[in-house]
């Protein structure tokens, strides 16, 4: 069980990093178009990672 939890966390962390990188590449105007600010990126990236795992 502990090992499964660890691997799930690793998958979430990788998804978080991927989402974080992708959103960080967007410009401020593009972020505004989708309704988020630059300070929202870490929260949104983690929420996405939790949903995908």
N, C-alpha and C positions, 0 to 999 in steps of 0.2 A: 504494500500500500504506500509506504513512504517513497519507494523508488518510482512508482507510478505518478505520485504527486510531484516529485522532482522533475520527471520528464515532461509532465504537463506544464510546469512552470517554465522550463526551458523553451518549450514551443511558444508559450505566451511571450516570453522575453524576446524571442526572435521575431515574432509577429509585431511586437511593440517597436522594436528597432527598425523594422521595415516600414511600418506606417509612419513612424517619426521621421525617417529619412525622406520618404515620399512627400509628406506634408511640408517639411522644411524647405523642400525645393521650390515650392510654390511662392509666387510673389504676393505682396500684401493685397494687391487688387484681386488676384485670383482667390485668395483666402476670403476676402470680403464678399466676393461673388457667391461663395458657398456658405457664407454666414458664420465664419469663425475668425477669431483673431489669432495672432501669433502666440499669444500666451495660452490659448486653448489647446495648442497642438499636443503637449504631453498627455493631458487628460483624455483627449479624443483618441490618441494613439493607444493608450492603455485600455480604454473601453472597447476599442476594436479588437485588441489582442484577447481580451476576456471572452468576447463573443465568438472569436474564431477557434478557440481552444476547446 
